[in-house]
Amino acid sequence: MRLLLLSDIHANLEALEACLAAAPAYDRVVNLGDVVGYNASPNEVCERVRAMGYPVVRGNHDRACSGLSSLAEFNLVAAMSARWTQTMLSTDHLDWLRNLPQGPLRPEEFPGLEFVHGSPRDEDEYVLNNTTAGVDFHLPGHADKIFFGHTHLQGGFVCRNNKTQPITPQYATGDQVERCGIILAAGERYLINPGSVGQPRDNDWRAAFALYENNEDGSARVTYYRVPYDVQQAQSKILAANLPERLATRLKLGR
Ligand code: ZN
């Protein structure tokens, strides 16, 4: 089985299309949330994401932009973009976002896998370091392989011999399509972040996603991808929509 892992698309249509064009063959798409917010193509991105099917975990921006939670938790720029998104979205897409399930999701058809937006204990938690990941690895009742987003940082963590270590994909260039694969060993626990499609924050502007594959013999691997896309087009749309300029400039900085 091959799962295409997408997260934090954030209404960036240009980045999403580049990822789909570069993606290898896959059986299903798993979406880890934050379909909308920040960027300027919320309706187009909702339409494409809905056509990909489920599972889709709701993200904090999906929750806020669809009016399920207050914007008080957001900084000024995020709140402005959420308000704009809410006024732009069609009623149908708003309803769809409102009804997205909160993680963790453990679909029966994907045994041993768990999908969350922030972390297995809190959809708003940022799993940014070994300490937080270590606590999450030792929560009772969760899967060995957890896929998360929210931080917009591609990689994740492994718990090996009871020790938590970061996973950081290594790339040779900053402007080509590239991939970086890791083997998931049996008996170890993983927190895997495919990175953000639409607003990477790991100092690499290229759109991020990943592919998870497991084989009959129980072996599994994750391949991380980085894909250049038409940033200028995404930036022009942000400026044309009168969204904060910072949302446009940060795309090319990958921050
Ligand atoms: Zn996000």
Residues whose N, C-alpha, C, O or C-beta is under 5 A from the ligand:
A	BS01	ZN	D8 D34 H150
